[in-house]
Amino acid sequence: MQRTFRIGQIVPSSNTTMETEIPAMLTARQLVRPERFTFHSSRMRMKTVRKEELAAMDGESDRCALELSDARVDVLGYACLVAIMSMGRGYHRMSEQRLKSRTEENGGTAPVVTSAGALVEALKVIGARRIALVAPYMKPLTETVVDYIQHEGFEVVEWRALEIPDNLEVGRHDPQRLPGIVAQMNTKDVDAVVLSACVQMPSLPVVAKVEAMTGKPVITAAIATTYALLKALDLEAVVPGGGTLLSGAY
């Protein structure tokens, strides 16, 4: 029997990409697998990608988890990688447990994944140890992201900070620029390329191109989150056009 799953997303108020790329991937999956998906969001206020604003935004995530559990979603995704990583090393574990507790208290228990935790787990799943990374953030925040990932046991061999402070502008960044940015990086000795360490910077249209160009698996925050959502639902992690991670090999 065909089943429909409700996907809940906690998103920054200025985010436009996560509600585009994740539905695009799960809609593409519907062409090859029987499950169907609906998408439901709750928003946390954030306009500028600064540490202070990110911390204030994260404080709203409990309310969002409650709102989404009112809709009895089947899984809940916290769709802001840098907000989690800027709160301190390993914070994704605390956030996931706390938000799941909010859903339990509301009688709508749902597993919670964060894009930060999903990215870390995705790198483990494909066996990557050395990575190259592209992020839209200012350099200090990108350094925070690099430190967070390295604390989880990976080596960030090379990284690029595109230094776009306005979150709406991050969402308008042309993904077709990304292959050229990666071409200027040393990817020869890495195990994987994190093409977008941000759920707001679009990258899905060029994932296959960068995989072909570098010969390396390409992970993005959105792809990693989609993988984690499917795993939390105990569904096969297969998405056409979703890169190596969503090829069905994992």
C-alpha positions as CSV (number, residue, x, y, z in Angstrom):
1,M,0.0,0.0,0.0
2,Q,1.3,3.4,-0.9
3,R,2.0,5.6,2.1
4,T,2.3,9.4,2.4
5,F,4.9,10.8,4.8
6,R,4.7,14.3,6.3
7,I,8.0,16.1,6.2
8,G,8.4,18.9,8.7
9,Q,11.1,21.6,8.3
10,I,12.3,24.2,10.8
11,V,13.7,27.0,8.6
12,P,15.1,30.4,9.0
13,S,12.5,33.0,8.0
14,S,14.7,34.2,5.1
15,N,15.5,30.8,3.8
16,T,14.1,29.9,0.4
17,T,16.3,27.0,-0.8
18,M,15.6,24.2,1.7
19,E,11.9,24.3,0.8
20,T,12.9,24.1,-2.8
21,E,15.8,21.5,-2.9
22,I,14.5,18.9,-0.4
23,P,11.0,18.8,-2.0
24,A,12.7,18.6,-5.5
25,M,14.7,15.6,-4.4
26,L,11.8,13.8,-2.7
27,T,9.5,14.5,-5.6
28,A,12.1,13.0,-8.0
29,R,12.2,10.0,-5.7
30,Q,8.5,9.5,-6.2
31,L,9.2,8.7,-9.9
32,V,11.2,5.6,-8.8
33,R,9.7,4.5,-5.5
34,P,6.1,4.2,-4.2
35,E,6.2,6.5,-1.2
36,R,4.7,10.0,-1.4
37,F,5.6,13.1,0.6
38,T,4.0,16.4,1.8
39,F,6.0,19.3,3.1
40,H,5.3,21.5,6.1
41,S,7.4,24.4,7.5
42,S,7.7,26.5,10.6
43,R,10.0,29.6,10.6
44,M,12.5,31.2,12.9
45,R,13.4,34.8,12.4
46,M,16.7,35.5,10.8
47,K,17.9,37.9,8.1
48,T,21.6,38.3,8.5
49,V,24.0,35.4,9.0
50,R,25.7,36.7,12.2
51,K,26.5,34.7,15.3
52,E,24.2,36.8,17.5
53,E,21.3,36.6,15.2
54,L,21.8,32.8,14.7
55,A,21.8,32.2,18.5
56,A,18.5,34.2,18.9
57,M,17.0,32.3,16.0
58,D,18.0,28.9,17.5
59,G,16.0,29.9,20.6
60,E,12.9,29.8,18.5
61,S,13.4,26.2,17.4
62,D,11.5,24.7,20.3
63,R,8.3,26.7,19.3
64,C,8.8,25.4,15.7
65,A,9.1,21.8,16.8
66,L,5.8,22.2,18.8
67,E,4.0,23.7,15.8
68,L,5.1,21.0,13.5
69,S,4.2,18.3,16.0
70,D,0.7,19.8,16.0
71,A,0.6,18.7,12.4
72,R,1.8,15.2,13.4
73,V,4.7,15.2,10.9
74,D,6.5,11.9,10.5
75,V,10.0,13.5,10.7
76,L,11.3,16.9,11.5
77,G,14.4,18.5,9.9
78,Y,16.2,21.5,11.4
79,A,17.3,23.3,8.3
80,C,20.1,25.6,9.3
81,L,23.5,24.2,9.4
82,V,25.5,27.2,10.6
83,A,23.0,28.1,13.4
84,I,23.7,24.7,15.0
85,M,27.5,24.7,14.4
86,S,27.8,28.3,15.8
87,M,26.3,27.1,19.1
88,G,29.3,25.0,20.0
89,R,31.0,21.7,19.1
90,G,28.7,18.7,19.0
91,Y,25.6,20.9,19.6
92,H,23.6,19.0,16.9
93,R,23.2,16.1,19.3
94,M,21.7,18.3,22.1
95,S,19.4,20.1,19.7
96,E,18.1,16.9,18.1
97,Q,17.3,15.4,21.5
98,R,15.7,18.5,22.9
99,L,13.5,19.1,19.9
100,K,12.4,15.5,19.8
101,S,11.4,15.9,23.5
102,R,9.2,18.9,22.5
103,T,7.4,16.6,20.0
104,E,7.0,13.9,22.7
105,E,5.6,16.4,25.2
106,N,3.0,17.5,22.6
107,G,1.9,13.9,21.9
108,G,3.3,14.0,18.4
109,T,6.6,12.2,18.7
110,A,8.8,12.5,15.6
111,P,12.4,11.8,15.0
112,V,14.5,15.0,14.5
113,V,17.4,15.5,12.2
114,T,19.6,18.6,11.8
115,S,21.4,19.6,8.7
116,A,24.5,19.9,10.8
117,G,24.3,16.4,12.1
118,A,23.2,15.1,8.7
119,L,26.3,16.5,7.1
120,V,28.6,14.9,9.7
121,E,26.9,11.6,9.4
122,A,26.9,11.7,5.6
123,L,30.6,12.1,5.5
124,K,30.9,9.1,7.8
125,V,28.6,7.0,5.7
126,I,30.7,7.5,2.5
127,G,33.9,6.9,4.5
128,A,35.3,10.4,3.8
129,R,38.2,11.6,6.0
130,R,39.7,14.5,4.0
131,I,37.3,17.0,2.5
132,A,37.2,20.2,0.5
133,L,34.4,22.6,1.5
134,V,32.5,25.6,0.0
135,A,30.4,27.9,2.2
136,P,28.7,31.2,1.6
137,Y,29.4,32.6,5.1
138,M,31.8,35.3,6.2
139,K,35.3,33.9,7.0
140,P,34.9,33.8,10.8
141,L,31.7,31.8,10.6
142,T,33.2,29.5,8.0
143,E,36.1,28.9,10.3
144,T,33.6,27.9,13.0
145,V,32.0,25.4,10.5
146,V,35.4,24.0,9.6
147,D,36.3,23.7,13.3
148,Y,33.0,21.9,14.1
149,I,33.5,19.4,11.3
150,Q,37.2,18.8,12.2
151,H,36.1,18.2,15.8
152,E,33.9,15.4,14.5
153,G,37.0,13.6,13.1
154,F,37.5,15.0,9.6
155,E,40.3,17.0,8.0
156,V,39.1,20.0,6.0
157,V,42.0,20.2,3.5
158,E,40.8,23.3,1.7
159,W,37.8,25.6,2.1
160,R,36.3,28.7,0.4
161,A,34.2,31.3,2.2
162,L,32.1,33.3,-0.3
163,E,31.4,36.0,2.3
164,I,27.8,36.7,1.6
165,P,26.3,38.2,4.8
166,D,22.7,38.6,3.7
167,N,20.8,35.4,3.8
168,L,18.5,36.3,0.9
169,E,21.5,37.0,-1.2
170,V,22.9,33.5,-0.3
171,G,19.7,32.1,-1.7
172,R,20.2,34.0,-4.9
173,H,23.8,32.8,-5.4
174,D,24.0,31.2,-8.9
175,P,24.8,27.5,-8.5
176,Q,26.4,27.6,-11.9
177,R,29.3,29.5,-10.3
178,L,30.2,26.6,-8.0
179,P,32.0,24.4,-10.5
180,G,34.4,27.2,-11.3
181,I,35.0,27.8,-7.6
182,V,35.7,24.1,-7.0
183,A,38.0,24.1,-10.1
184,Q,40.3,26.6,-8.3
185,M,40.6,24.3,-5.2
186,N,42.9,21.4,-4.6
187,T,40.5,18.4,-4.7
188,K,43.1,15.8,-5.8
189,D,43.8,14.4,-2.4
190,V,40.4,14.7,-0.8
191,D,37.8,12.0,-0.3
192,A,34.7,14.2,-0.9
193,V,33.7,17.7,-1.8
194,V,31.1,19.5,0.4
195,L,29.7,21.7,-2.4
196,S,27.4,23.7,-0.2
197,A,27.9,23.7,3.6
198,C,24.7,25.6,3.9
199,V,21.0,24.7,3.3
200,Q,20.4,28.2,1.8
201,M,23.0,28.2,-1.0
202,P,21.6,26.4,-4.1
203,S,23.8,23.7,-5.5
204,L,21.6,20.8,-6.6
205,P,21.7,21.6,-10.3
206,V,25.5,21.2,-10.5
207,V,26.1,18.2,-8.2
208,A,26.5,15.8,-11.1
209,K,28.8,18.2,-13.0
210,V,31.1,18.6,-10.0
211,E,31.2,14.9,-9.3
212,A,32.2,14.3,-13.0
213,M,34.7,17.1,-12.9
214,T,36.5,16.1,-9.7
215,G,35.9,12.3,-9.7
216,K,34.9,12.7,-6.0
217,P,31.6,12.2,-4.2
218,V,29.8,15.5,-3.7
219,I,27.8,16.2,-0.6
220,T,25.7,19.2,0.1
221,A,23.8,20.2,3.3
222,A,20.5,19.6,1.4
223,I,21.5,16.2,0.1
224,A,22.8,15.1,3.5
225,T,19.6,16.2,5.1
226,T,17.5,14.4,2.6
227,Y,19.5,11.2,3.2
228,A,18.9,11.6,7.0
229,L,15.2,12.2,6.6
230,L,14.8,9.1,4.5
231,K,16.8,7.0,7.0
232,A,14.8,8.3,9.9
233,L,11.7,7.2,8.0
234,D,13.3,3.8,7.4
235,L,13.1,4.3,3.6
236,E,15.7,3.5,1.0
237,A,18.0,6.4,0.4
238,V,17.5,6.7,-3.4
239,V,17.0,9.9,-5.2
240,P,17.7,10.4,-9.0
241,G,20.1,13.3,-9.4
242,G,21.0,13.3,-5.7
243,G,24.7,12.5,-6.1
244,T,26.7,9.6,-4.8
245,L,25.1,9.6,-1.3
246,L,21.6,9.1,-2.7
247,S,22.5,6.7,-5.5
248,G,21.3,3.7,-3.5
249,A,24.8,2.5,-2.6
250,Y,24.3,3.6,1.0
